[in-house]
């Protein structure tokens, strides 16, 4: 499958509106309302969000407002900014409570089954995390804002931080590997939503490859390895990975049946990354 916002739509398949890094905490009420209107008017029957929806524990509130306005199903994974100024447990419990009371809002990390999109395609996902091993690894001199604004990370020294990052990255890889294997047994096309790009080649910032000193925080190597395993074990299934985090567009296909797209983003200007049309199957 591929992404062509302008492509003609043929009956029998599904369109999904994809957005990433929309950072609604930086938007005033008018900007947010206008953006929700664009989502509502998009031809996508559902909305897919690949993280950094908001911060300061406002993600659930904005998701609820988005769903009430658009009246569409929303599938999402969280990003690092969704945990800013709030601990992991509080954000998770707030989002879990939202999903429990509104079945039209689904956090993919918690799904134990692939989400059926149509007869050929399904959707799985996990937020992911920078694994700490890409680029310069723990030798990097860079210290990013996550350590300042996420209370659960603030308490670590550097070795503890990188161990925690790697553990969270491995969790996402294990989740995607397990669900991806099940999905490939039933579906020909598997959409995979995650926040952090799984390959260095899919990490681009301001139009340039992410520098080695930043890659530990911007690439999920364990997930990339899991994706290669899935692609090689299931050559007749096409895996299509959607990510964000770096705020620049990138496209990388490490295998013939595996493509990774990273979405561009800009603070205060939330946008639609693309329409995903499962009727189109070119890589």
N, C-alpha and C positions, 0 to 999 in steps of 0.2 A: 504494500500500500504506500501511498505517497501523500504529500500535502500540496494541494492546489486550491487556494482560496477562490480562484476565479473559474474553476473547472465546472462544466455542466454536470448536474447530478442526475444519475439514472436511478429509476425505481428499483426497490428490492434490496438496497444497501442503506447504510447509516452515515450521517454526518455528526461529528462531535466538535464542539467549539473548545479549542485548547488555549489556555492562558497560563503564564508563569510570572512569578516575581511582580505581582501587581501592587504590593505594598500599600494597601488601602489606608494605613495609618497616616500616610503623608498626604492624603486627598481630603479636600474640603467636601462639604455635603453636596454641593452642586456637581463637582467632578465625579464623585462616587455615584450619584443618581444618573448622570449622563452615561457613565460606563455600564451600569446595570441595564440601562435602556438598550445600549448596543448589544449586550449579551442576550437580552430578551428578543431582539429583532434578528439576531444571527440565525441562519438556517440550521445550525446544529441542534439536534434534538436533546442533547445533554451538554453539560459543561464539565471540562476536565481542568483541574488546577494542579500544577506541579510545584507547589510550595511558595513560601514567602508571601502569604496572603495578607498578613497584618502582623502586629506585634503588641506588646503590653497586654497580653491576654485578651486581645480584641478579635482574634481570628474567628471564634465561634459566633460572635455577635454579627460580624460582617457576612459570614456565610449564611446565617439565618436571614439577614436582610436581602442578600443576593437571591436566595431561593424564593423568598416571598415576592420579590419583584419580577423575577424571570419566569417563575412557575415551571422550571426545568429541573431535572435530576442533576445533582452536582456530585462529582467524584473528585476526591482530593487527597493529596499527601501534604504533609507539613514540610517547611523549610527551616533553616536555622533562625531566620528572623522571627518566625512565629513563636519562638521561645524567648525572645528578648524581653528582659524585665519581668519574667515570670518563670517559675521552675517547671521542669518537665512534667511532674505529677499533676500540677494544676492545669496546665494546658491540655494534657491528655484527658483528665477527668471532665473538663469543660466540653471538649470536643466529643467525648464519648456520650455525655449526657445529651448533647445536641443531636447526635446521630440516633440515639435511642428514641427521642421524641419526634424526630422527623425522618421517616424512611427515605425521603428524597435526597438526603445528604448522606454520603457514604465516604468514610475514611478508608482508603484502600489498604493501608497497613494492617487493619484489623480484619480484613476479609480473609476467610479461610478457603474460599472458592473463587475461581475466576468469574468476573462479571460478563455475562453474555451480551455482546453488542448486537450481533445478528447471527445468521446461520454459519458464517465463516469466521467471524472475528470475536475476540474477547479482550477484556481489560484486566490487568493486574497492576500492582504498584506497591512501593515502599519509599519512604522519604529519603533514605540513604544519608550518608555523612562523609565529609572529607576524611579519608582513612589514615592520614598522617604518614604514609609511606611513599607517596609519589614525589617526584622531584628530589629536593634535598632532604626530604624526610624530617626526622627530628633534629637534624643539623641546621634547619632553617633559622635565620635570625629574625624572621617575621613573626609578629604577634598580632593576630587580627581581633576585630571587635567582639567576636563571639565570646572570647575569654573575659571581656569587660562586662558585657550586657546579659550574658546567660548565667544566672546565679549558680546553677549546678556545675558549670565548668570553671567558675571563678576560683573554686576552692582547691583545684589541682595545682601541683607543681608541673613543670614541663613534661617529665616522664609520665606522670599520672594522666595528664591531659591527652597525650598522644596514645596512651593505652586505651583510654575511654573512647577516643575517636575511632580507633581501629576496631574496638568491640562493637560500636554502633554500626560501623560500615559492614562488618561481618554479618550482623543481624539482618541487614537489608539484603545482602547477597544470599544468605541462606533462605530467606523468605521468597525472593524472586526465583531462585533455583528450584525450590519445591513446587511453587505454584506454576512456574513456567513449564516444568515437566508435565504436570497434570493438564495444563492448558494445551500443550502441543499434541497430547493424545486425542483431543477432541476438536481443536480448531486449527485452521490453516494459517490464520494470522493472529498474532498476539501483540497487543499494544501494552507497553510497559511504561508506567509513569514513575518517575523518581525526581528528586530535586537536584542532587549533585551528579554531574556528568561522570560516566563510568570509565572514560578513557582520557589520557592526556590530550589526544588529538581532538577531542570534543570540548576541550576547555579553552575558550578564547575570550580575551578581554580587550575591549576597545579595538577590535579587529586584528589583534595579534595573539599568538600562542601565549598562554599563561606562563609567567616566568617560573623557573624551578623552585625559587624560594616560596612562592605562593601555592604551588601545586599540592603540597600536603593537605591544604585546607579546601581545595577546589576539585579534587578528583577522588573517586571511589574505586580504587583498584580491585578490591575483592569482588565488587559487583561486575566489573568488566570481565574478570576471569570466569565468573558464573555465567555471564551472557555468552562468552565464547563456547563454554561447555554446552549450553543449551542449543546454540546454533549448530554445532558440529554433531550433536547427538540427534538432532531433528532437522535434517536437511530439507525436508519437504514443507516445513513450517517457516513462515516469515516473521521475524521478531522486529518490532518497530519501537524504539526507545525514545521517550520524550523527557527532556530534562531542562533545567534552568540554571540558576545560581550565579553564573558568570556574567550575565547581562549582555552577552554578545552572541550573535548567531554563529552556529557551527553545524557541520554535517559530516559524519564519518561512518564508513561502512567497512568494518574489519573482516566481515565475511559476506558472501553473496546473499545470504538470507538474514543478515543483521544490519540494521541501519540505526544510527543514533542522531537525533536532532536536538540541538540546544537552542533555546529561545532567547531573543534579545529582550531587553527591558530598560526602562528609564524611570527613576523616581519621580513621583507626582503625575506621571502620564501612563496610567494603566492601559494596556492594549490587548488585543486578541492576537495571539501568536500565529494561529492558522486555523483553518477548518480541516479536520481529518476526514477523509472520505474513504470508507472501507471498500468502495466499489473500484477504486483505483489501486492497482497492485504493482506498479513499477517501482523499483528501488533506485 
